């Protein structure tokens, strides 16, 4: 039997319209810090999908031209953001090579004392950069998938109320399965990331 360590509580709350304006404020601040180093700054994750319950944490994706540009870290650290080197890659069951450049990223958290934010920095055009935008847009366009995903997340929070590790153990492969449907949809509609960023 697999056991998971306790961590922070997993609390899923109903969709909050304020998440949009919170992202706009947080994204605007990141734009000031990063300037032209950021190709685009997008609201991603469950808080970016209207009517989707979520953990009350704003996920932001900063797209950069070169993930190894030293200015990225220098600017963020200089503004008080906390880099987390342990989260230097994403996982995807369709790309089993853990060293694939398609899964590399940088990750940081908000400056101390500010609103809880997860900031994912990914390179323009890489698989993981496209994944988060396509997954978001697919759920925005397909209410049945959105609602089914919401139900599974809420049930996982009941099963693993104090373990983010247990919650993600099941949620992450589920997302990858849904992503297959998202890719098929993207080909059907000739999907491209829009310029709204929100």
Contact map, one row per residue, 1 for C-alpha under 8 A:
111000000000000000000000000000000000000000000000000000000000000000000000000000000000000000000000000000000000000000000000000000000000000000000000000000000000000000000000000000000000000000000000000000
111100000000000000000000000000000000000000000000000000000000000000000000000000000000000000000000000000000000000000000000000000000000000000000000000000000000000000000000000000000000000000000000000000
111110000000000000000000000000000000000000000000000000000000000000000000000000000000000000000000000000000000000000000000000000000000000000000000000000000000000000000000000000000000000000000000000000
011111000000000000000000000000000000000000000000000000000000000000000000000000000000000000000000000000000000000000000000000000000000000000000000000000000000000000101100000000000000000000000000000000
001111100000000000000000000000000000000000000000000000000000000000000000000000000000000000000000000000000000000000000000000000000000000000000000000000000000000000101000000000000000000000000000000000
000111110000000000000000000000000000000000000000000000000000000000000000000000000000000000000000000000000000000000000000000000000000000000000000000000000000000001110000000000000000000000000000000000
000011111000000000000000000000000000000000000000000000000000000000000000000000000000000000000000000000000000000000000000000000000000000000000000000000000000000001111000000000000000000000000000000000
000001111100000000000000000000000000000000000000000000000000000000000000000000000000000000000000000000000000000000000000000000000000000000000000000000000000000001110000000000000000000000000000000000
000000111110000000000000000000000000000000000000000000000000000000000000000000000000000000000000000000000000000000000000000000000000000000000000000000000000000011110000000000000000000000000000000000
000000011111000000000000000000000000000000000000000000100000000000000000000000000000000000000000000000000000000000000000000000000000000000000000000000000000100111110010000000000000000000000000000000
000000001111100000000000000000000000000000000000000001110000000000000000000000000000000000000000000000000000000000000000000000000000000000000000000000000000100010000000000000000000000000000000000000
000000000111110000000000000000000000000000000000000011110000000000000000000000000000000000000000000000000000000000000000000000000000000000000000000000001100100000000000000000000000000000000000000000
000000000011111000000000000000000000000000000000000011110000000000000000000000000000000000000000000000000000000000000000000000000000000000000000000000000000000000000000000000000000000000000000000000
000000000001111100000000000000000000000000000000001111000000000000000000000000000000000000000000000000000000000000000000000000000000000000000000000000000000000000000000000000000000000000000000000000
000000000000111110000000000000000000000000000010011111000000000000000000000000000000000000000000000000000000000000000000000000000000000000000000000000000000000000000000000000000000000000000000000000
000000000000011111100000000000000000000000000010001000000000000000000000000000000000000000000000000000000000000000000000000000000000000000000000000000000000000000000000000000000000000000000000000000
000000000000001111111000000000000000000000000000010000000000000000000000000000000000000000000000000000000000000000000000000000000000000000000000000000000000000000000000000000000000000000000000000000
000000000000000111111100000000000000000000000000000000000000000000000000000000000000000000000000000000000000000000000000000000000000000000000000000000000000000000000000000000000000000000000000000000
000000000000000111111110000000000000000000000011000000000100000000000000000000000000000000000000000000000000000000000000000000000000000000000000000000000000000000000000000000000000000000000000000000
000000000000000011111111000000000000000000000011000000000000000000000000000000000000000000000000000000000000000000000000000000000000000000000000000000000000000000000000000000000000000000000000000001
000000000000000011111111100000000000000000000000000000000000000000000000000000000000000000000000000000000000000000000000000000000000000000000000000000000000000000000000000000000000000000000000000000
000000000000000001111111110000000000000000000000000000000100000000000000000000000000000000000000000000000000000000000000000000000000000000000000000000000000000000000000000000000000000000000000000000
000000000000000000111111111000000000000000100000000000000101000000000000000000000000000000000000000000000000000000000000000000000000000000000000000000000000000000000000000000000000000000000000000001
000000000000000000011111111100000000000000000000000000000000000000000000000000000000000000000000000000000000000000000000000000000000000000000000000000000000000000000000000000000000000000000000000001
000000000000000000001111111110000000000000000000000000000000000000000000000000000000000000000000000000000000000000000000000000000000000000000000000000000000000000000000000000000000000000000000000000
000000000000000000000111111111000000000000000000000000000000000000000000000000000000000000000000000000000000000000000000000000000000000000000000000000000000000000000000000000000000000000000000000000
000000000000000000000011111111100000000011100000000000000001000000000000000000000000000000000000000000000000000000000000000000000000000000000000000000000000000000000000000000000000000000000000000000
000000000000000000000001111111110000000000000000000000000000000000000000000000000000000000000000000000000000000000000000000000000000000000000000000000000000000000000000000000000000000000000000000000
000000000000000000000000111111111000000000000000000000000000000000000000000000000000000000000000000000000000000000000000000000000000000000000000000000000000000000000000000000000000000000000000000000
000000000000000000000000011111111100000010000000000000000000000000000000000000000000000000000000000000000000000000000000000000000000000000000000000000000000000000000000000000000000000000000000000000
000000000000000000000000001111111110010010000000000000000000000000000000000000000000000000000000000000000000000000000000000000000000000000000000000000000000000000000000000000000000000000000000000000
000000000000000000000000000111111110000000000000000000000000000000000000000000000000000000000000000000000000000000000000000000000000000000000000000000000000000000000000000000000000000000000000000000
000000000000000000000000000011111110000000000000000000000000000000000000001100100000000000000000000000000000000000000000000000000000000000000000000000000000000000000000000000000000000000000000000000
000000000000000000000000000001111111110000000000000000000000000000000001001100000000000000000000000000000000000000000000000000000000000000000000000000000000000000000000000000000000000000000000000000
000000000000000000000000000000111111110000000000000000000000000000000000000000000000000000000000000000000000000000000000000000000000000000000000000000000000000000000000000000000000000000000000000000
000000000000000000000000000000000111111000000000000000000000000000000000000000000000000000000000000000000000000000000000000000000000000000000000000000000000000000000000000000000000000000000000000000
000000000000000000000000000000000111111000000000000000000000000110000011000000000000000000000000000000000000000000000000000000000000000000000000000000000000000000000000000000000000000000000000000000
000000000000000000000000000000100111111110000000000000000000011110000000000000000000000000000000000000000000000000000000000000000000000000000000000000000000000000000000000000000000000000000000000000
000000000000000000000000000000000001111110000000000000000000011110000000000000000000000000000000000000000000000000000000000100000000000000000000000000000000000000000000000000000000000000000000000000
000000000000000000000000000000000000011111000000000000000000011100000000000000000000000000000000000000000000000000000000000000000000000000000000000000000000000000000000000000000000000000000000000010
000000000000000000000000001001100000011111100000000000000001111000000000000000000000000000000000000000000000000000000000000000000000000000000000000000000000000000000000000000000000000000000000000010
000000000000000000000000001000000000000111110000000000000001110000000000000000000000000000000000000000000000000000000000000000000000000000000000000000000000000000000000000000000000000000000000000011
000000000000000000000010001000000000000011111011000000000111100000000000000000000000000000000000000000000000000000000000000000000000000000000000000000000000000000000000000000000000000000000000000011
000000000000000000000000000000000000000001111111000000000111100000000000000000000000000000000000000000000000000000000000000000000001100100000000000000000000000000000000000000000000000000000000000001
000000000000000000000000000000000000000000111111100000000111000000000000000000000000000000000000000000000000000000000000000000000001000100000000000000000000000000000000000000000000000000000000000000
000000000000000000000000000000000000000000011111100111100000000000000000000000000000000000000000000000000000000000000000000000000000000100000000000000000000000000000000000000000000000000000000000000
000000000000001100110000000000000000000000111111110111111110000000000000000000000000000000000000000000000000000000000000000000000000000000000000000000000000000000000000000000000000000000000000000000
000000000000000000110000000000000000000000111111110000000000000000000000000000000000000000000000000000000000000000000000000000000000000100000000000000000000000000000000000000000000000000000000000001
000000000000000000000000000000000000000000001111111100000000000000000000000000000000000000000000000000000000000000000000000000000000000110110000000000000000000000000000000000000000000000000000000000
000000000000001010000000000000000000000000000011111100000000000000000000000000000000000000000000000000000000000000000000000000000000000000010000000000000000000000000000000000000000000000000000000000
000000000000011100000000000000000000000000000000111110000000000000000000000000000000000000000000000000000000000000000000000000000000000000000000000000000000000000000000000000000000000000000000000000
000000000000011000000000000000000000000000000110111111000000000000000000000000000000000000000000000000000000000000000000000000000000000000000000011001000000000000000000000000000000000000000000000000
000000000001111000000000000000000000000000000110001111100000000000000000000000000000000000000000000000000000000000000000000000000000000000000000000001000000000000000000000000000000000000000000000000
000000000011111000000000000000000000000000000110000111111000000000000000000000000000000000000000000000000000000000000000000000000000000000000000000001000000000000000000000000000000000000000000000000
000000000111100000000000000000000000000000000110000011111000000000000000000000000000000000000000000000000000000000000000000000000000000000000000000000000000000000000000000000000000000000000000000000
000000000011100000000000000000000000000000000010000001111100000000000000000000000000000000000000000000000000000000000000000000000000000000000000000000000000000000000000000000000000000000000000000000
000000000000000000000000000000000000000000000010000001111110000000000000000000000000000000000000000000000000000000011100000000000000000000000000000000000000000000000000000000000000000000000000000000
000000000000000000100110000000000000000000111010000000011111000000000000000000000000000000000000000000000000000000011100000000000000000000000000000000000000000000000000000000000000000000000000000000
000000000000000000000000000000000000000000111010000000001111100000000000000000000000000000000000000000000000000000001111000000000000000000000000000000000000000000000000000000000000000000000000000000
000000000000000000000010001000000000000011111000000000000111110000000000000000000000000000000000000000000000000000001111000000000000000000000000000000000000000000000000000000000000000000000000000000
000000000000000000000000000000000000000011110000000000000011111000000000000000000000000000000000000000000000000000000011110000001000000000000000000000000000000000000000000000000000000000000000000000
000000000000000000000000000000000000011111000000000000000001111100000000000000000000000000000000000000000000000000000011110000000000000000000000000000000000000000000000000000000000000000000000000000
000000000000000000000000000000000000011110000000000000000000111110000000000000000000000000000000000000000000000000000000111100001000000000000000000000000000000000000000000000000000000000000000000000
000000000000000000000000000000000000111100000000000000000000011111100000000000000000000000000000000000000000000000000000111100000000000000000000000000000000000000000000000000000000000000000000000000
000000000000000000000000000000000000111000000000000000000000001111100000000000000000000000000000000000000000000000000000001100000000000000000000000000000000000000000000000000000000000000000000000000
000000000000000000000000000000000000000000000000000000000000000111111000000000000000000000000000000000000000000000000000001100000000000000000000000000000000000000000000000000000000000000000000000000
000000000000000000000000000000000000000000000000000000000000000111111001000000000000000000000000000000001100000000000000111000000000000000000000000000000000000000000000000000000000000000000000000000
000000000000000000000000000000000000000000000000000000000000000001111100000000000000000000000000000000000000000000000000000000000000000000000000000000000000000000000000000000000000000000000000000000
000000000000000000000000000000000000000000000000000000000000000001111111000000000000000000000000000000000000000000000000000000000000000000000000000000000000000000000000000000000000000000000000000000
000000000000000000000000000000000000000000000000000000000000000000011111110000000000000000000000000000000000000000000000000000000000000000000000000000000000000000000000000000000000000000000000000000
000000000000000000000000000000000000100000000000000000000000000000001111111000000000000000000000000000000000000000000000000000000000000000000000000000000000000000000000000000000000000000000000000000
000000000000000000000000000000000100100000000000000000000000000000101111111100000000000000000000000000000000000000000000000000000000000000000000000000000000000000000000000000000000000000000000000000
000000000000000000000000000000000000000000000000000000000000000000000111111110000010000000000000000000000000000000000000000000000000000000000000000000000000000000000000000000000000000000000000000000
000000000000000000000000000000000000000000000000000000000000000000000111111111000000000000000000000000000000000000000000000000000000000000000000000000000000000000000000000000000000000000000000000000
000000000000000000000000000000001100000000000000000000000000000000000011111111100000000000000000000000000000000000000000000000000000000000000000000000000000000000000000000000000000000000000000000000
000000000000000000000000000000001100000000000000000000000000000000000001111111111110000000000000000000000000000000000000000000000000000000000000000000000000000000000000000000000000000000000000000000
000000000000000000000000000000000000000000000000000000000000000000000000111111111110000000000000000000000000000000000000000000000000000000000000000000000000000000000000000000000000000000000000000000
000000000000000000000000000000000000000000000000000000000000000000000000011111111000000000000000000000000000000000000000000000000000000000000000000000000000000000000000000000000000000000000000000000
000000000000000000000000000000001000000000000000000000000000000000000000001111111000000000000000000000000000001000000000000000000000000000000000000000000000000000000000000000000000000000000000000000
000000000000000000000000000000000000000000000000000000000000000000000000000111111100000000000000000000000000011100000000000000000000000000000000000000000000000000000000000000000000000000000000000000
000000000000000000000000000000000000000000000000000000000000000000000000000111111110000000000000000000000001111100000000000000000000000000000000000000000000000000000000000000000000000000000000000000
000000000000000000000000000000000000000000000000000000000000000000000000000110011111000000000000000000000001111000000000000000000000000000000000000000000000000000000000000000000000000000000000000000
000000000000000000000000000000000000000000000000000000000000000000000000100110001111100000000000000000000111100000000000000000000000000000000000000000000000000000000000000000000000000000000000000000
000000000000000000000000000000000000000000000000000000000000000000000000000000000111111100000000000000000111100000000000000000000000000000000000000000000000000000000000000000000000000000000000000000
000000000000000000000000000000000000000000000000000000000000000000000000000000000011111100000000000000000110000000000000000000000000000000000000000000000000000000000000000000000000000000000000000000
000000000000000000000000000000000000000000000000000000000000000000000000000000000001111100000000000000000000000000000000000000000000000000000000000000000000000000000000000000000000000000000000000000
000000000000000000000000000000000000000000000000000000000000000000000000000000000001111111000000000000001110000000000000000000000000000000000000000000000000000000000000000000000000000000000000000000
000000000000000000000000000000000000000000000000000000000000000000000000000000000001111111000000000000011110000000000000000000000000000000000000000000000000000000000000000000000000000000000000000000
000000000000000000000000000000000000000000000000000000000000000000000000000000000000001111100000010000111100000000000000000000000000000000000000000000000000000000000000000000000000000000000000000000
000000000000000000000000000000000000000000000000000000000000000000000000000000000000001111110000000000111000000000000000000000010000000000000000000000000000000000000000000000000000000000000000000000
000000000000000000000000000000000000000000000000000000000000000000000000000000000000000011111010010000100000000000000000000000000000000000000000000000000000000000000000000000000000000000000000000000
000000000000000000000000000000000000000000000000000000000000000000000000000000000000000001111111000000100000000000000000000000000000000000000000000000000000000000000000000010010000000000000000000000
000000000000000000000000000000000000000000000000000000000000000000000000000000000000000000111111000000000000000000000000000000000000000000000000000000000000000000000000000010010000000000000000000000
000000000000000000000000000000000000000000000000000000000000000000000000000000000000000000011111000000000000000000000000000000000000000000000000000000000000000000000000000000010000000000000000000000
000000000000000000000000000000000000000000000000000000000000000000000000000000000000000000111111110100000000000000000000000000000000000000000000000000000000000000000000000000000000000000000000000000
000000000000000000000000000000000000000000000000000000000000000000000000000000000000000000011111110000000000000000000000000000000000000000000000000000000000000000000000000000000000000000000000000000
000000000000000000000000000000000000000000000000000000000000000000000000000000000000000000000011111100000000000000000000000000000000000000000000000000000000000000000000000000000000000000000000000000
000000000000000000000000000000000000000000000000000000000000000000000000000000000000000010100011111100100000000000000000000000000000000000000000000000000000000000000000000000000000000000000000000000
000000000000000000000000000000000000000000000000000000000000000000000000000000000000000000000000111110110000000000000000000000000000000000000000000000000000000000000000000000000000000000000000000000
000000000000000000000000000000000000000000000000000000000000000000000000000000000000000000000010111111110000000000000000000000000000000000000000000000000000000000000000000000000000000000000000000000
000000000000000000000000000000000000000000000000000000000000000000000000000000000000000000000000001111110000000000000000000001000000000000000000000000000000000000000000000000000000000000000000000000
000000000000000000000000000000000000000000000000000000000000000000000000000000000000000000000000000111110000000000000000000001110000000000000000000000000000000000000000000000000000000000000000000000
000000000000000000000000000000000000000000000000000000000000000000000000000000000000000011110000011111111000000000000000000001110000000000000000000000000000000000000000000000000000000000000000000000
000000000000000000000000000000000000000000000000000000000000000000000000000000000000000111000000001111111100000000000000010000010000000000000000000000000000000000000000000000000000000000000000000000
000000000000000000000000000000000000000000000000000000000000000000100000000000000000001111000000000000111110000000000001111000000000000000000000000000000000000000000000000000000000000000000000000000
000000000000000000000000000000000000000000000000000000000000000000100000000000000011101110000000000000011111000000000001110000000000000000000000000000000000000000000000000000000000000000000000000000
000000000000000000000000000000000000000000000000000000000000000000000000000000000011101100000000000000001111100000000111100000000000000000000000000000000000000000000000000000000000000000000000000000
000000000000000000000000000000000000000000000000000000000000000000000000000000001111000000000000000000000111110000000111000000000000000000000000000000000000000000000000000000000000000000000000000000
000000000000000000000000000000000000000000000000000000000000000000000000000000001111000000000000000000000011111000011110000000000000000000000000000000000000000000000000000000000000000000000000000000
000000000000000000000000000000000000000000000000000000000000000000000000000000011100000000000000000000000001111101111110000000000000000000000000000000000000000000000000000000000000000000000000000000
000000000000000000000000000000000000000000000000000000000000000000000000000000111100000000000000000000000000111111000000000000000000000000000000000000000000000000000000000000000000000000000000000000
000000000000000000000000000000000000000000000000000000000000000000000000000000011000000000000000000000000000011111000000000000000000000000000000000000000000000000000000000000000000000000000000000000
000000000000000000000000000000000000000000000000000000000000000000000000000000000000000000000000000000000000001111100000000000000000000000000000000000000000000000000000000000000000000000000000000000
000000000000000000000000000000000000000000000000000000000000000000000000000000000000000000000000000000000000011111110000000000000000000000000000000000000000000000000000000000000000000000000000000000
000000000000000000000000000000000000000000000000000000000000000000000000000000000000000000000000000000000000010011111000000000000000000000000000000000000000000000000000000000000000000000000000000000
000000000000000000000000000000000000000000000000000000001100000000000000000000000000000000000000000000000000110001111100000000000000000000000000000000000000000000000000000000000000000000000000000000
000000000000000000000000000000000000000000000000000000001111000000000000000000000000000000000000000000000000110000111110000000000000000000000000000000000000000000000000000000000000000000000000000000
000000000000000000000000000000000000000000000000000000001111000000000000000000000000000000000000000000000011110000011111000000000000000000000000000000000000000000000000000000000000000000000000000000
000000000000000000000000000000000000000000000000000000000011110000000000000000000000000000000000000000000011110000001111100000000000000000000000000000000000000000000000000000000000000000000000000000
000000000000000000000000000000000000000000000000000000000011110000000000000000000000000000000000000000001111000000000111110000000000000000000000000000000000000000000000000000000000000000000000000000
000000000000000000000000000000000000000000000000000000000000111100100000000000000000000000000000000000001110000000000011111000000000000000000000000000000000000000000000000000000000000000000000000000
000000000000000000000000000000000000000000000000000000000000111100100000000000000000000000000000000000011100000000000001111101011000000000000000000000000000000000000000000000000000000000000000000000
000000000000000000000000000000000000000000000000000000000000001111100000000000000000000000000000000000001000000000000000111111001000000000000000000000000000000000000000000000000000000000000000000000
000000000000000000000000000000000000001000000000000000000000001111000000000000000000000000000000000000000000000000000000011111001000000000000000000000000000000000000000000000000000000000000000000000
000000000000000000000000000000000000000000000000000000000000000000000000000000000000000000000000000000000000000000000000001111101100000000000000000000000000000000000000000000000000000000000000000000
000000000000000000000000000000000000000000000000000000000000000000000000000000000000000000000000000011100000000000000000011111111100000000000000000000000000000000000000000000000000000000000000000000
000000000000000000000000000000000000000000000000000000000000000000000000000000000000000000000000000001100000000000000000000011111110000000000000000000000000000000000000000000000000000000000000000000
000000000000000000000000000000000000000000000000000000000000000000000000000000000000000001000000000001110000000000000000010001111111000000000000000000000000000000000000000000000000000000000000000000
000000000000000000000000000000000000000000000000000000000000101000000000000000000000000000000000000000000000000000000000011111111111100000000000000000000000000000000000000000000000000000000000000000
000000000000000000000000000000000000000000000000000000000000000000000000000000000000000000000000000000000000000000000000000011111111110000000000000000000000000000000000000000000000000000000000000000
000000000000000000000000000000000000000000000000000000000000000000000000000000000000000000000000000000000000000000000000000000111111111000000000000000000000000000000000000000000010000000000000000000
000000000000000000000000000000000000000000011000000000000000000000000000000000000000000000000000000000000000000000000000000000011111111100000000000000000000000000000000000000000000000000000000000000
000000000000000000000000000000000000000000010000000000000000000000000000000000000000000000000000000000000000000000000000000000001111111110000000000000000000000000000000000000000000000000000000100000
000000000000000000000000000000000000000000000000000000000000000000000000000000000000000000000000000000000000000000000000000000000111111111000000000000000000000000000000000000000000011001000000100000
000000000000000000000000000000000000000000000000000000000000000000000000000000000000000000000000000000000000000000000000000000000011111111100000000000000000000000000000000000000010010000000000000000
000000000000000000000000000000000000000000011101100000000000000000000000000000000000000000000000000000000000000000000000000000000001111111110000000000000000000000000000000000000000000000000000000000
000000000000000000000000000000000000000000000000100000000000000000000000000000000000000000000000000000000000000000000000000000000000111111111000000000000000000000000000000000000000000000000000000000
000000000000000000000000000000000000000000000000000000000000000000000000000000000000000000000000000000000000000000000000000000000000011111111100000000000000000000000000000000000000010010000000000000
000000000000000000000000000000000000000000000000100000000000000000000000000000000000000000000000000000000000000000000000000000000000001111111110110000000000000000000000000000000000000000000000000000
000000000000000000000000000000000000000000000000110000000000000000000000000000000000000000000000000000000000000000000000000000000000000111111110010000000000000000000000000000000000000000000000000000
000000000000000000000000000000000000000000000000000000000000000000000000000000000000000000000000000000000000000000000000000000000000000011111110000000000000000000000000000000000000000000000000000000
000000000000000000000000000000000000000000000000000000000000000000000000000000000000000000000000000000000000000000000000000000000000000001111111110000000000000000000000000000000000000000000000000000
000000000000000000000000000000000000000000000000000000000000000000000000000000000000000000000000000000000000000000000000000000000000000000111111111000000000000000000000000000000000000000000000000000
000000000000000000000000000000000000000000000000000000000000000000000000000000000000000000000000000000000000000000000000000000000000000000000111111100000000000000000000000000000000000000000000000000
000000000000000000000000000000000000000000000000000000000000000000000000000000000000000000000000000000000000000000000000000000000000000000100111111110000000000000000000000000000000000000000000000000
000000000000000000000000000000000000000000000000000100000000000000000000000000000000000000000000000000000000000000000000000000000000000000110111111111000000000000000000000000000000000000000000000000
000000000000000000000000000000000000000000000000000100000000000000000000000000000000000000000000000000000000000000000000000000000000000000000011111111100000000000000000000000000000000000000000000000
000000000000000000000000000000000000000000000000000000000000000000000000000000000000000000000000000000000000000000000000000000000000000000000001111111110000000000000000000000000000000000000000000000
000000000000000000000000000000000000000000000000000000000000000000000000000000000000000000000000000000000000000000000000000000000000000000000000111111111000000000000000000000000000000000000000000000
000000000000000000000000000000000000000000000000000111000000000000000000000000000000000000000000000000000000000000000000000000000000000000000000011111111100000000000000000000000000000000000000000000
000000000000000000000000000000000000000000000000000000000000000000000000000000000000000000000000000000000000000000000000000000000000000000000000001111111110000000000000000000000000000000000000000000
000000000000000000000000000000000000000000000000000000000000000000000000000000000000000000000000000000000000000000000000000000000000000000000000000111111111000000000000000000000000000000000000000000
000000000001000000000000000000000000000000000000000000000000000000000000000000000000000000000000000000000000000000000000000000000000000000000000000011111111100000000000001000000000000000000000000000
000000000001000000000000000000000000000000000000000000000000000000000000000000000000000000000000000000000000000000000000000000000000000000000000000001111111110000000000000000000000000000000000000000
000000000000000000000000000000000000000000000000000000000000000000000000000000000000000000000000000000000000000000000000000000000000000000000000000000111111111000000000000000000000000000000000000000
000000000000000000000000000000000000000000000000000000000000000000000000000000000000000000000000000000000000000000000000000000000000000000000000000000011111111110000010011000000000000000000000000000
000000000111000000000000000000000000000000000000000000000000000000000000000000000000000000000000000000000000000000000000000000000000000000000000000000001111111110000010000000000000000000000000000000
000000000000000000000000000000000000000000000000000000000000000000000000000000000000000000000000000000000000000000000000000000000000000000000000000000000111111110000000000000000000000000000000000000
000000000000000000000000000000000000000000000000000000000000000000000000000000000000000000000000000000000000000000000000000000000000000000000000000000000011111110000010000000000000000000000000000000
000000000100000000000000000000000000000000000000000000000000000000000000000000000000000000000000000000000000000000000000000000000000000000000000000000000001111111110110000000000000000000000000000000
000000001110000000000000000000000000000000000000000000000000000000000000000000000000000000000000000000000000000000000000000000000000000000000000000000000001111111100000000000000000000000000000000000
000001111100000000000000000000000000000000000000000000000000000000000000000000000000000000000000000000000000000000000000000000000000000000000000000000000000000111110000000000000000000000000000000000
000111111100000000000000000000000000000000000000000000000000000000000000000000000000000000000000000000000000000000000000000000000000000000000000000000000000000111111110000000000000000000000000000000
000001111100000000000000000000000000000000000000000000000000000000000000000000000000000000000000000000000000000000000000000000000000000000000000000000000000000101111111000000000000000000000000000000
000110100000000000000000000000000000000000000000000000000000000000000000000000000000000000000000000000000000000000000000000000000000000000000000000000000000000000111111100000000000000000000000000000
000100000000000000000000000000000000000000000000000000000000000000000000000000000000000000000000000000000000000000000000000000000000000000000000000000000000000100111111110000000000000000000000000000
000000000100000000000000000000000000000000000000000000000000000000000000000000000000000000000000000000000000000000000000000000000000000000000000000000000001101100111111111000000000000000000000000000
000000000000000000000000000000000000000000000000000000000000000000000000000000000000000000000000000000000000000000000000000000000000000000000000000000000000000000011111111100000000000000000000000000
000000000000000000000000000000000000000000000000000000000000000000000000000000000000000000000000000000000000000000000000000000000000000000000000000000000000000000001111111110000000000000000000000000
000000000000000000000000000000000000000000000000000000000000000000000000000000000000000000000000000000000000000000000000000000000000000000000000000000000001000000000111111111000000000000000000000000
000000000000000000000000000000000000000000000000000000000000000000000000000000000000000000000000000000000000000000000000000000000000000000000000000000001001000000000011111111100000000000000000000000
000000000000000000000000000000000000000000000000000000000000000000000000000000000000000000000000000000000000000000000000000000000000000000000000000000000000000000000001111111110000000000000000000000
000000000000000000000000000000000000000000000000000000000000000000000000000000000000000000011000000000000000000000000000000000000000000000000000000000000000000000000000111111111000000000000000000000
000000000000000000000000000000000000000000000000000000000000000000000000000000000000000000000000000000000000000000000000000000000000000000000000000000000000000000000000011111111100000000000000000000
000000000000000000000000000000000000000000000000000000000000000000000000000000000000000000000000000000000000000000000000000000000000000000000000000000000000000000000000001111111110000000000000000000
000000000000000000000000000000000000000000000000000000000000000000000000000000000000000000011100000000000000000000000000000000000000000000000000000000000000000000000000000111111111000000000000000000
000000000000000000000000000000000000000000000000000000000000000000000000000000000000000000000000000000000000000000000000000000000000000000000000000000000000000000000000000011111111100000000000000000
000000000000000000000000000000000000000000000000000000000000000000000000000000000000000000000000000000000000000000000000000000000000000000000000000000000000000000000000000001111111110000000000000000
000000000000000000000000000000000000000000000000000000000000000000000000000000000000000000000000000000000000000000000000000000000010001000000000000000000000000000000000000000111111111000000000000000
000000000000000000000000000000000000000000000000000000000000000000000000000000000000000000000000000000000000000000000000000000000000000000000000000000000000000000000000000000011111111100000000000000
000000000000000000000000000000000000000000000000000000000000000000000000000000000000000000000000000000000000000000000000000000000000000000000000000000000000000000000000000000001111111110000000000000
000000000000000000000000000000000000000000000000000000000000000000000000000000000000000000000000000000000000000000000000000000000000011001000000000000000000000000000000000000000111111111000000000000
000000000000000000000000000000000000000000000000000000000000000000000000000000000000000000000000000000000000000000000000000000000000010000000000000000000000000000000000000000000011111111100000000000
000000000000000000000000000000000000000000000000000000000000000000000000000000000000000000000000000000000000000000000000000000000000000000000000000000000000000000000000000000000001111111110000000000
000000000000000000000000000000000000000000000000000000000000000000000000000000000000000000000000000000000000000000000000000000000000000001000000000000000000000000000000000000000000111111111010000000
000000000000000000000000000000000000000000000000000000000000000000000000000000000000000000000000000000000000000000000000000000000000010000000000000000000000000000000000000000000000011111111111000000
000000000000000000000000000000000000000000000000000000000000000000000000000000000000000000000000000000000000000000000000000000000000000000000000000000000000000000000000000000000000001111111110000000
000000000000000000000000000000000000000000000000000000000000000000000000000000000000000000000000000000000000000000000000000000000000000000000000000000000000000000000000000000000000000111111110000000
000000000000000000000000000000000000000000000000000000000000000000000000000000000000000000000000000000000000000000000000000000000000000000000000000000000000000000000000000000000000000011111110000000
000000000000000000000000000000000000000000000000000000000000000000000000000000000000000000000000000000000000000000000000000000000000000000000000000000000000000000000000000000000000000001111111000000
000000000000000000000000000000000000000000000000000000000000000000000000000000000000000000000000000000000000000000000000000000000000000000000000000000000000000000000000000000000000000011111111100000
000000000000000000000000000000000000000000000000000000000000000000000000000000000000000000000000000000000000000000000000000000000000000000000000000000000000000000000000000000000000000001000111110000
000000000000000000000000000000000000000000000000000000000000000000000000000000000000000000000000000000000000000000000000000000000000110000000000000000000000000000000000000000000000000000000011111000
000000000000000000000000000000000000000000000000000000000000000000000000000000000000000000000000000000000000000000000000000000000000000000000000000000000000000000000000000000000000000000000001111110
000000000000000000000000000000000000000000000000000000000000000000000000000000000000000000000000000000000000000000000000000000000000000000000000000000000000000000000000000000000000000000000000111110
000000000000000000000000000000000000000000000000000000000000000000000000000000000000000000000000000000000000000000000000000000000000000000000000000000000000000000000000000000000000000000000000011111
000000000000000000000000000000000000000111100000000000000000000000000000000000000000000000000000000000000000000000000000000000000000000000000000000000000000000000000000000000000000000000000000011111
000000000000000000010011000000000000000001110001000000000000000000000000000000000000000000000000000000000000000000000000000000000000000000000000000000000000000000000000000000000000000000000000000111
